[in-house]
């Protein structure tokens, strides 16, 4: 059972990293280059996609935490997992709502003031992706090591 929980957590970490890489760093910037996509249409699609992504991220984090329970707060993996959770919660309850309000203003035809929030989101997504890749690698390495002994 312990091995299965570790495999599930590992799958969720790698799957989540793939979602972020595919959506945040590939789909989001490319959608605005497609013929016929206006700023309003792109923002509307982006809102739907990023709201769905955030819900999936919360579910994946919950699964990872459940599979990692009890979390031994004595190794680097636990520290990285706590950082990942804090970043996701900050995204969910602070940064994404700010970006969503800005998108709503633009969609309503109201000029939105320039902010640093979009650049901050890109930085946060980059950090989150890096954490997921590192955690996925560490978990895979742990599974490989445990199989030998």
C-alpha angles and dihedrals in degrees: 000000000000091000092049092052090052091050091050092049090048092050091049092051094050094042090050091050089052092050092052093045092048099042107029099036103029114022099036099056095035096052091070090056094057115107113262096015110132125196089255093050092045092049092048092051090044092053092053094045096046093045089053092045091051092052091050090048091053091051092048091049090051091050091047092049092047091049091047095049124154090041111207104219093205105084140062093253092063092049092050091047091052090049090050092051093049092049092049092049091049089050093049100044103029119015102037093049089052092050091045092054091050091050090049090053092052092046089051090052094250113137107245118217117244113262139174093232096101092053089046089052091053090050092047092048090050091052091046091051091049091049091050093050092048093046091046091051093047091049093047089049091051091050091049092048093048092051091059094057 
